[in-house]
């Protein structure tokens, strides 16, 4: 897993509209980069909707919000449209960023072991360095916790 102070790994992935987005496109502003397991699942939908509800707060602070999963561009587009998501969703079916950020890990569910994305959020500073790592975040409170952190309350 990456740690605070490390250079955030660069990536070039397609967003929900099929456009290539690079981390370096956001140099000069903070980025909230959150990794989640799957579009339209209960926890991931709650997390995305919480980010959407808090989006004005991120815009006021000039912070970009980017969600990443291994779902396809088409899946992301449907997910974004269905829930009116105002931020970027990146498709990473080849696990390029998911593996670079160390969030592809062994998971256990009902005693069954499998590999998958561990819900993790990174706050990346204006110079492209990792400012904060939030592992195993809770879908319902992640966005609010980030805003509190950005305001110096955590």
C-alpha positions as CSV (number, residue, x, y, z in Angstrom):
1,X,0.0,0.0,0.0
2,X,1.2,3.5,-0.7
3,X,1.9,5.8,2.1
4,X,1.7,9.5,3.0
5,X,4.4,11.6,1.3
6,X,5.0,9.2,-1.6
7,X,4.5,10.4,-5.2
8,X,1.1,9.3,-6.4
9,X,1.4,6.9,-9.3
10,X,0.4,8.4,-12.7
11,X,-2.4,6.8,-14.7
12,X,-4.2,7.3,-17.9
13,X,-7.7,5.8,-17.8
14,X,-11.0,6.5,-19.6
15,X,-13.8,8.3,-17.8
16,X,-17.5,7.5,-18.1
17,X,-17.6,9.5,-21.4
18,X,-14.7,7.6,-22.9
19,X,-12.3,10.5,-22.5
20,X,-8.7,9.8,-21.3
21,X,-8.0,11.3,-17.8
22,X,-4.5,11.4,-16.3
23,X,-3.7,12.2,-12.7
24,X,-1.2,14.8,-14.0
25,X,-4.2,16.7,-15.5
26,X,-4.9,17.8,-11.9
27,X,-1.5,19.2,-10.9
28,X,-2.2,22.4,-9.0
29,X,-5.3,21.2,-7.2
30,X,-6.0,18.6,-4.6
31,X,-7.6,15.3,-5.7
32,X,-9.7,12.9,-3.8
33,X,-9.1,9.5,-5.5
34,X,-11.3,6.8,-4.2
35,X,-11.3,3.2,-5.2
36,X,-14.4,1.1,-4.9
37,X,-15.4,-2.5,-5.8
38,X,-18.3,-2.3,-8.2
39,X,-20.9,0.0,-9.8
40,X,-24.5,-0.3,-8.6
41,X,-23.8,-2.5,-5.5
42,X,-25.3,-1.2,-2.2
43,X,-22.2,0.0,-0.5
44,X,-20.6,1.5,-3.6
45,X,-23.9,3.3,-4.5
46,X,-24.2,4.8,-1.0
47,X,-20.6,6.0,-1.2
48,X,-21.0,7.5,-4.7
49,X,-24.3,9.2,-3.6
50,X,-22.6,10.6,-0.5
51,X,-19.8,12.1,-2.6
52,X,-22.5,13.5,-5.0
53,X,-24.4,15.1,-2.0
54,X,-21.1,16.6,-0.7
55,X,-19.9,17.6,-4.1
56,X,-20.5,21.4,-3.7
57,X,-18.3,21.3,-0.7
58,X,-15.5,19.8,-2.7
59,X,-16.0,22.3,-5.5
60,X,-15.9,25.2,-3.1
61,X,-12.5,23.9,-1.8
62,X,-11.3,23.4,-5.5
63,X,-10.9,19.7,-4.9
64,X,-11.4,17.1,-7.7
65,X,-13.2,13.9,-6.9
66,X,-12.4,10.8,-8.9
67,X,-13.9,7.3,-8.4
68,X,-12.1,4.3,-9.8
69,X,-13.3,0.7,-10.2
70,X,-12.6,-2.1,-12.7
71,X,-16.0,-1.6,-14.3
72,X,-16.3,-0.6,-17.9
73,X,-16.8,2.8,-19.4
74,X,-20.4,1.8,-20.3
75,X,-21.1,0.6,-16.7
76,X,-19.7,3.9,-15.3
77,X,-21.9,6.0,-17.7
78,X,-25.1,4.1,-16.6
79,X,-24.1,4.4,-12.9
80,X,-23.3,8.1,-13.2
81,X,-26.6,8.8,-15.1
82,X,-28.7,6.7,-12.8
83,X,-27.5,8.5,-9.6
84,X,-26.7,12.0,-11.1
85,X,-23.0,11.7,-10.2
86,X,-21.3,15.0,-10.9
87,X,-17.7,13.8,-10.6
88,X,-15.3,11.6,-12.7
89,X,-15.6,7.8,-12.7
90,X,-12.6,6.0,-14.2
91,X,-12.7,2.6,-15.8
92,X,-9.7,0.4,-14.8
93,X,-10.6,-3.1,-16.2
94,X,-6.9,-3.9,-16.6
95,X,-6.2,-3.0,-13.0
96,X,-3.6,-0.4,-14.0
97,X,-4.3,2.1,-11.2
98,X,-5.9,-0.4,-8.9
99,X,-2.7,-2.4,-8.7
100,X,-0.4,0.7,-8.7
101,X,-2.2,2.0,-5.7
102,X,-2.1,-1.3,-3.9
103,X,-5.9,-1.7,-3.4
104,X,-6.2,-5.1,-5.3
105,X,-6.0,-7.4,-2.3
106,X,-7.3,-10.6,-0.8
107,X,-10.7,-10.3,0.6
108,X,-12.8,-12.7,2.8
109,X,-16.6,-12.9,2.6
110,X,-18.5,-15.5,4.4
111,X,-15.3,-17.6,4.7
112,X,-14.6,-17.4,1.0
113,X,-11.3,-15.9,-0.1
114,X,-11.1,-13.9,-3.3
115,X,-9.2,-11.0,-4.8
116,X,-10.9,-7.6,-5.2
117,X,-10.7,-3.9,-4.7
118,X,-10.5,-2.9,-1.0
119,X,-12.4,0.4,-0.6
120,X,-9.7,3.0,-0.1
121,X,-9.4,6.7,-0.5
122,X,-6.3,8.8,-1.3
123,X,-6.0,12.5,-0.9
124,X,-3.4,13.8,-3.3
125,X,-1.9,17.3,-2.9
126,X,-1.4,20.0,-5.5
127,X,2.1,18.6,-6.4
128,X,0.9,15.1,-7.0
129,X,2.0,13.6,-3.7
130,X,-0.1,11.4,-1.4
131,X,-1.2,13.6,1.5
132,X,-3.5,11.1,3.2
133,X,-4.4,7.4,2.9
134,X,-7.8,6.3,4.2
135,X,-7.9,2.4,4.1
136,X,-11.1,0.4,4.4
137,X,-13.3,3.5,4.5
138,X,-17.1,3.3,5.3
139,X,-19.2,4.2,2.3
140,X,-21.7,6.4,4.2
141,X,-19.2,8.6,6.0
142,X,-16.1,8.7,3.7
143,X,-17.1,12.0,1.9
144,X,-17.9,13.8,5.1
145,X,-14.7,12.6,6.8
146,X,-12.7,14.0,3.8
147,X,-14.4,17.4,4.1
148,X,-13.7,17.5,7.8
149,X,-10.0,16.6,7.1
150,X,-9.7,19.3,4.5
151,X,-11.1,21.8,7.0
152,X,-8.5,20.7,9.5
153,X,-11.0,19.1,11.9
154,X,-9.4,15.7,11.9
